[in-house]
Amino acid sequence: MASNLSRFVVRSITEAETKFAGTLGYVCTITGIVLCFLVLVAYVVASFYPKARQHLDRVSFRLLVYTLIFRVLYGIVFSVTAAQTGPGSLCTFGAFAVNFTLSSATFFTTCIALNLQLVLVHRVNGRKMEKYYVIGTILLVLAITVPAYGLDQFGWNEDSFTCWFKNPNPHIRLQWVIGTQSVWIALAATIETVCSSVVLIWMYRFQMTTRYLQKASQPIRCLVTTRNTGQTWVTSSSSTRVLGQAHKHRTVILRIALYPIVSLVVNFSTVALDLNSTIVGTTDEFQYRLLVLDLCL
């Protein structure tokens, strides 16, 4: 998204359209920052209540918090970087920070889907895996962003007059965009889709199995003697207990599993629009409208 904002100058559009695109970028960024920040505040407030804390003490929720934190950081860094009017150390570091925070938020979202599949389908201990999610994400983001920063690929782009990839050769610049952002975002979205699909298929099969058990199993009636009520008949069914647990967690799991699917739609659309803007540029009204769509995403 940041790369698209950096290219709206290089095209035959009016000054009013240029200002509109810039304003739209700020409005969408600020809106995203506020929404993510409100969710984080709600999470912190809820964590003070013991009953709520028990439900929030889940790996998937913590991964979602990491994602939101980096989304907020991305919005702040993007706003500061987009306000630069010339080359400088802040411009260079800002372009690097935009790529770093965006990639971090994307990969932590992928970890949510991956964790759900490992825990639910493959019975892996999510708490033991949490440290690997965090360490792996940070190392991967550093591996794909630090080389570009070290090789002086970030900075003031003379063609678009913004802070992004600054290589004057458009083909080399495109290679850096693909290698450090587009490929990885598309890969992350693909993994999210596969994991979410596996989880949803597993949930469907689980529901079908528990319904079958409910219809097939017969309740067991036991005569129980108690001190207060004497002898009473008690009915028990293991399938009923299973169904209760399935119904209890079904809604939560479904919502978390659908979150990466939304990310898939947004990320693939953003990657396609970024590459289109990088290769084709914003040379006509249609390309300008694609840019506006990308800014909204």
N, C-alpha and C positions, 0 to 999 in steps of 0.2 A: 504494500500500500504506500509506503514511503517513497518507493522508486517512482510510482505513478505521479505523485504530487510534484516530484522534481522535474517533470517533463511537460507540464502544461503550458510553459512559455514557448516551447519550440513548435509552433504551429500557427496557422493563419486564422486566429480567432481575435475577437475584439478585446479591448482592455477590460471591459465590463465582465466578459466571460472569464478572463484571467483572474480578476479579483473574486468572482463568484467561486471558482474552483479552489482558490486559496482559503477563502472563508469557510467553504464547505469542509475542507480538510480539518480546519481547526474545530469546527462545530462537532463533527463526528468524533474527533479525538477526545475533546473535552467531555462529551456525552459518555463515551466509553469509560473514561477515567472516573467520572462521578458514579456510574452504575457499579463498576467493579469495587470502588471504595466503599459504597453503601453495603454491598454484600459482605465485604471484609469486616465492616463495623458490626453488622448483624451477627456475624460469626463470633466476633470477640465478645459481644454482649451476651449471646447465648451460652458461651463457654463458662460464664460465671454461675450459671444455674446447674446444680449437680445432676438433675435428671437429663437436661439437655446435653451436658458434657459427656454423658455415657453414649449418646447417639452420635456426637460429633467426633468421638475418639475412634475414628476409622481412617485407614490409610487413604482411601479414595477421597475423603473429604479434605485431608491434609494436602494431597496432591492438587486438589482443586484450589485450595488456598494459595499454594505456590504459584499456580497458573495465574490467579487473579493478581497477585503481588507483581509478577513480571508484566502483566498487562497494564497495570497502573504505571510502572516504571517506563514501559514502552511509550505510553501516551505522553508522559512528562518529557522524556528525552526527545521524542518526535517533535513536540511543540517547540522545545528550545532550539533544536537543530534547524527546524524549518524557518525559524526567525532570523537565522544568520544571513548576512548580506554579502559576505565575501570570505576568502580563504583565511584559515587560521587553525590553531591547535584545537579550539573548541569545535570548529566545524569538522575537523578530521575525526576527533574522538566521538563526536555526536553521531556521525554516520556509522562508526563502529558500534556504538552503544545501541543504536536503533536495531541493527541487525542482530546483536547479541540478545537483547531483551525479547525481540519478536521470536527468535528461534527458541529461546528458553521457554516462553509461554506455550509455544506449539508443541514442544517435546514433552512437557509436563502433562499436557492434555493427552498425548499419546500414552503416557504412563498410566493414566486413569483407565483407559480401555484395556491396556495390557494387564494391569493388576486385576481387573474384574475377571478376565479370562483365566488367569493363573489361579486365582483364589477359588472361583466358583466351579470351573470345569476341571481343573487339574489338581485341586486341593493343595495348592502351595500356600505356605504361611506368608501372608501379605506383610506382616510386621517385620519379618526377617528380610523381605525383599525391599522394603522402603528405602533403606540406605543405598541400595544399588540403583534404585530409580534416581535418587538425587545425585549421587556421584556420577553415574553414567550420563545423565543429562548435562551436567556442568562440563564434564570432560569433552563430550561430543560437541557442545556449543563452542567451547574454546578451540577445539580442533578445526572447526570450519570458519571461524571468524578471526582468530588471531593471525593466521598466515596472511590474510588480505590486509589486515592492519599493519603487520610487520613489513609487508612488501609495498607499503605506501599506495594502496589501491583506493583507500577512502580519502575523501576530501572535497574540495570545491569543484563542481562540474561546470566547466566553462560553457558548455552547450545549453544546459538547462538552468544555470545560475542557482543551483542548490547544492546542498551537502549530501553526497551519495558516492557512488563509484566514479572516480574522476579520470580514469584512463581515457586519453583522447582517441584511441582506436576503438570504434564502436564494436568491432568483432571481439576484441579482447575483453571489453567491458561487459558484453553479453555473456561471455564465458564465465566471468567472475560472478555475475548475477545468478546464472544457472547453477554453478558449482557451489556457491555459498548460501544460496537461499531457495531457489525454485525446486531443485531436485529433492532437497531435504524436506521441504514443506509438503511436497507431493507424496514423498515416501511416508512421512508421518501420517498424513491423511489416509493413505492406503492401509497402513497398519491399524489405524483406528477403526476403519471400516471392517476389516477382516475380524478383528477382535470383537467388535460390537456385534457383528453378525453371528459369530460363534456363540457369544453369550445369549443373544436373543433366541437362537435355535435351541440352546441348552435349556433355557427357561420354558420354552414351548413344550419340549419333550418332558420336562419335569412336571409341568402342569398336567399334561396328558396322563402321565404315569400315576400321579396322585389322585386324579379323578377316577382312574381305573381301579386303584386300590380302595377308594372309598365305596365304589359300587360292588367290588368283588368280596371285600372282607366283611365278616360278620362280627358285630360287637360281642364282647365276652362279658357275661353277667356274673358277678362274684358276690357272695354273701359275706358281708363284713360286719364284725361285732365291735361296737364302740362303747365306751363307758357311759356316755350321755344319752345316746339315742338307741342303744341296744343293737339288734340285728337289722341291717339295711342292705338293699341290693345296689351295687355300684356297677355302672357300665363303663368300660374302657375300650379304646380303639387306638392302635398305634397310628393308623392312617389318618385319624382325626387330628392327632398331634402334629403329624407331618404337614397336613393341610393348613393348620394354624400357623406354623412357621413360614410356610410358603406364602400365605396371604400377607403375613406381617412384613416380609422383606421384599415382596414382589414389586411394589410401587417404587420403593427407594432404588432398587437395582435397575428397574426399567428407566427411570429418569436419568440415572448416571450413565447407563448404556447408550441412551439416545443423545447425550451431550456430544460425544465424539462424532456422531453422524451429522449433526449440525456443523461441526467443525469441518467435516469432509466437504460439504457443499460450499462453505465459505472459502476454505483454503484452495480447493481446486479452481474455483472461480477466480480467486485473487491471483494465483500463479498464472493462469491463462491470460488474464488481463495485463499482468506485469510484463510477461513475455511479449505480448502483442504491442504494448506501449514501447518496449525496448527496441523491438525489431522494426515496427512500422512507424512508430512515432505518433504524434498527435497532429496530423496534417489536414484534417477536414472535420466537418461537423459530426460525422459518425464516430470518429476516433475520440473526439471531445466528449461525446455522450458515454462512450465506454469508460473514459477516465472518470467521469462523474459517478458512474455505477461502481467503479472500483473504490472510490473514495467513500462511498456509502457503506461498502462492505468492510 
